[in-house]
Structure formats: C-alpha cells, structure tokens
C-alpha cells in the first residue's frame, strides 16, 4: 500500500502553527530526457522564498506542480 498526502494551509489560524516537516521517504522521477529529478526537494526549494503578493496563487501553483510530478 502506498499513501501520498499533502496537508497544508496558506494562512494558519495560529501564527505559531507552523511545524517542521518530516520527510519519511523521497520520490524520484525520471524526466523525459532520462535525468532523475528529486521532486520533493524541488518543491521545498520553491517554497523557501514566497512572494510578497499573490501568495495564495503562488502556493496553489507550486502544490499543483508538485502533485502532478508524483
């Protein structure tokens, strides 16, 4: 059995409600050109510097991109 889940909110109800993520396994995907891509690491890097404006749109796009690569 394989379970893939993402639990995230753009604006938590408590300002200190952020947790440190735990990554139990990493997912590798072979790109069309044969290179290996580390999907989670790319996703995490995209969230390091959130834009000041349109944060919800940016997060949505990053999450959809991440899920489409699994």
C-alpha angles and dihedrals in degrees: 000000000000123000122190117185138166121195114186143142128194095214116025118207091236119049091222095046094109117116133196108255120239116213111200096178138003126231120222121197127192110230121221090260091055098257120132116240124196101222101192094047091052089050093049091049091052090057097050094087112033117192119249093233131046093015093159092053092047092049092048092051093048093048093048090048091050093049093048090058096054 
